Amino acid sequence: MELRHLRYFIAVAETGSLTEAAEQRLFTSQPSLSRQIRDLEDQVGTRLFERSARGVDLTPAGKAFMEHAKIALNQVDAAVEAARRAATPSKQRFALGFLTGQEMNWLPGAMHILRDELLNVDVTVSSDYSTELAEGVARGKLDLAFMRAEPDFDLAYYIVDKEPLVVLMPSDHALTERAEIAPQDLVGEPFIAMAGKAKVLRSVVDDYLERSGVHIVPSQSVDNPAMVMSLVASTRGLVLIPSYVQNLMPWSVVSRPLAGDAPTIDLAVGYSKSNQSPTLRLFLSRLDELIARHAAERRMNVNNT
């Protein structure tokens, strides 16, 4: 079994189509890809896919194989990245990732921790979806990321904040007259649900609505904070979102807190347990300091409003 077999298998599994995987992900022919998949199934000793009206679906054996195939490829990518770093030891690199928008809250404190290391370390910063950050950490592209605790990745997580959810709505919506919004107030309103790559947030929102005895059929689904703002303004929909997104609000969108015991979503730093970077160890050793600094800044901001 070769690594290409695993890459081909994952591409087909994620697209659900031999043709789409061949043409758009792997840039090969569909017959050639089909042969590679058959070879893989022969080596595994069982069928990994079954055809359906929509394309191809994973068999139970395929689903079990998928989990381990991803881990194996992530470990290979991490090994390659570690080798490249070892080959150029003159100046270390420390790659930080942030859930889009969170860099406003956490980057200054993170750089404060690293200030004594900056002469010897090149710090890079990027922002992305939480799942993309988790994959970057798993593959060794990122040393540490501020993100959700994604359950599908074998990473270590340290909770740094519990963010309350708030309601976003158009700035001229009738509910803006209320200081707080009850979950029952959402009934009958166009509701924008989180979906796709924002599945951790979607789970928190769904659990909250279920506990509140509120049943809502979303009118739209989205996983991008910028698109959330656009849909709130254009469709006059409401959405439950972590409070940090208030940093990104245009004038046409406002927020209100939820009444009562508002749900929260964890913000964590995620890192690979096998990462031996001394800069990572330093950063982790001072996480409590970073959390305290962030809490103090938040209290100061509240007192000044």
N, C-alpha and C positions, 0 to 999 in steps of 0.2 A: 504493500500500500504506500502510495506517495502523497506528498503534501498537496499536489494538484488535485488528487481525488477528493480530498477534504474540501478544498476551495470550490471545486465544481459542485459537490454535494450541497454545501451551504448556500451557494448562489441559487441553485434550483429550489431549495427549501424556502428561502426568503422570498423569491419571486413567485413561486407556485406555478412556474411555467418553464419548460425546457427551451422553448423558442425565445422567450424574453431573456432568460439567463444567458443563452448562447449569444444573442445579438447585442444586448445592452450591457451585460456585466462582464462576459468572458471573451467577447469578440472572436468567437469561433463558430463553426457550423452546428446546426441542431443535430444532424446525424452523428457527428463526431462526439458531441456532448452526451448523446444517448448511449454511445458505446462506452464512454468513460464511466457513466453511472452503472451500466450493466457489469462492467469489470469490477467496480467497487462492491456491488451487491454480491457478485460471485466470491469475492475475497471475504466479505463479512459472513456470507452463508445464509442470507435471508433477504427478502425484499424490503427496501427502505422507502419506496414510493408506490403509490397506487394511483391510477388515472381516475379523474373525475370530470364532471361536466365543465368545471372551472379551469382544469389543467391537470396538475398533479398534487397530491396530498401526501404528507408523511404517514407511514404506517406506525403502529405503536413501537416497532423496532427502530424505525427512522427517527422518531421523537427522542428515544433514549440515546441513539447514536449522535443526534444533533448536539445535545448538551456537551458531550465529551469532545466532539469535533471542534466546537468553538473554543473550548478551553485549550485544546492541543495547539490550535493555530495561534491563539493569544500568547501561549508560552513560547512558541517559535519566534513570533514577532518581538516579544520582550527579550529573548536571547540575542537576536540580531541587534536590537537597540543597545543592549548592554555591551556587546562586543564592539560596536562602533564608538561608544563612549570611552571604552578602555583603550581604544587605538589612538585617541586624541586626548590624553590626560592633562594637557597643559592648562586648560581652563574648563572647569566643570559647567554643565548646564543644569538649570533647575527649571522645570516647566510647570507652571501653574495654570489650572483651568478654572473657569467660573461659569456657573449657570448664568445665562445672559441676563444682565442687570445687577447681579450680585457683586460684580467687581466694584460698583460704586460704594457698597457697604464694607467690603472686606479687603480690597486691595491695599488701601493705605496702611492698615494694621499689619497686613502680611509683609509689606515692604519694610515696615518698621522693625519687624523681627529679623529680617534678612539684611538690614543695613550694614552690619559689620562684615557680611560675607560678600558684598557686591563687588569688591575688588578682585575676588577670586572666582566668582560665579557669574555666569551669564543667565539672568532670569528672563524667561519668556512668558508671556501672558496671552491666553486665548479665552474666548467665551463660546458656548455652544449649548445644545440640548443636554439634559442630564445623561441620557443613554449614550450619546456620542462621547461625552466626557468619560463615562465609565469604561467605554471601549478603549479610549485613548490611554487611560491609566492601566488597563489590563494588558495592553500591547506595549507598554513601556514608552509611549509617546509623551505622556504626562507623568510627572512625579506625584502630583497631588491635585485634587480638584474639589471645589466647593459645589456640592450637587446633592441630589436625593440618594438615599440608600437603595440603589438599584438591586433588586433581588436576583437578577439573572447573571450577575458577575461575581466571581470569587475574589472579592476585595475586602479590605478592612475598613470599617467606617467609625468615625468619631463624631457624635452629634455636637454641633456648635451653636445651634439655635433652634427654637421652636417658633415658627412664624404663624401668627394668626391669619386666618382667611378673612378677607373683606369682600364686600359686594361692589363691583364696578357697574356703573350705569351712565347713560347720557347725562350731560350736565344740566339739561332742562327737564329731566324726568320728574314725574310727580313724587316719587319716593325720596327725592333729594330733600324734601321738607322734613323728613324724619331724621332724628339723631342716630337711631339704630334701626337695623332691618331684621325682622323676624323671618325665619325660614318660610312661614306661611305666606309672607308678603310676596314670595317669588312665584307662587301659583298663579297661573293665567298670564304670566309675562313671558315674552320670548326669552328663552334660556340658552346660553352658549355653554356647551360642555367641553371639557378638556378630553383629548383623545390622542391616539397614536403614541408618540414618544413621551407624552406627559401622563403615562399610565399610573405612576405613583400618586400624583395629584388627583387624577380622576377617581382613584380608589378612596382617597380621603373625603372627597366631595360626596361621592355616592354613599359612603358609610354615614356621613353627617345627615344627609337628607333622609336616609332610611331611619336613623334613630329619631329624627324629628317627625316622622310619620308623614313626610311630604313626598308625593310622587310627581315627578316632572319629566316630561318627554322633551329632550333638547330640540331646539329648532336648528342649531348649528353645532358643529364640532370642530375644534381647532387645537393645535399644540404649540403655536408660536405666540409669544406675548405681544409682538407688534401686530399680528393679525387679530388678536383679541381686542386690542384698542380700536382697530378699524371696524370690526364687526359690531362692537358696542355702539359706536357712533353711527354706523350706517344702517344697522338693522334695529336699533333701539333695544337691543337685547341686554340681559343682565348676566353676570358671570361671577362665580366665586373663585377667588384668586389669592395667592399669598400676598401679604401686605407689601413686600419689597417692590412689587410691580408698580406701586404708586410713584416710584422714582421715574417711571417711563411715561406717565400719563400726559396726553395733550390737553389743551384747554377744553376740548369737547367731551371729556370723560371725567367723572368724579367718583369718589369712593365713599362708602359708609361702613362702619363696623357692624358686625352681626350682634344681635341682642343675646343676652344670656351667656352661656358657656360656649364661646366660639371655638370651632375646631382649629387645630394647628397642624402644620406639616413640618417634619424635621428637615433641617438643613445640616448636611454632614460634610466632613472632609473624607474623601475616599483615597486610598492608596494601596499599592500592592505590598503584601506582607514579605515578598521576596526582594523588594527594592532595598539595596544596601547603601543608598546615597547618604553620606554624612550630613548633607544639607537637609535632607528629609528628616533624619533623626533629630537634628537641631530644631526644625520647625515643629515637629510633633511634641518635643519636650516643652515647648513654650505655647502650646495651644490654649491652655487655661488662661495665660496672660492675654492672649488675643481675644478670647471670649469675654474676659472682664473688661478689656478696653472697648470692645464693641458695645457691651451693655451700658457702660458709662457714657459713651457718645450718644446712645439712643435716649438715655434719660435726659441728657443735656438738651437734645433736640426737642424732646417733649416739653421740657420746662420753658423753652424759648418760643413755643408756639402758643 
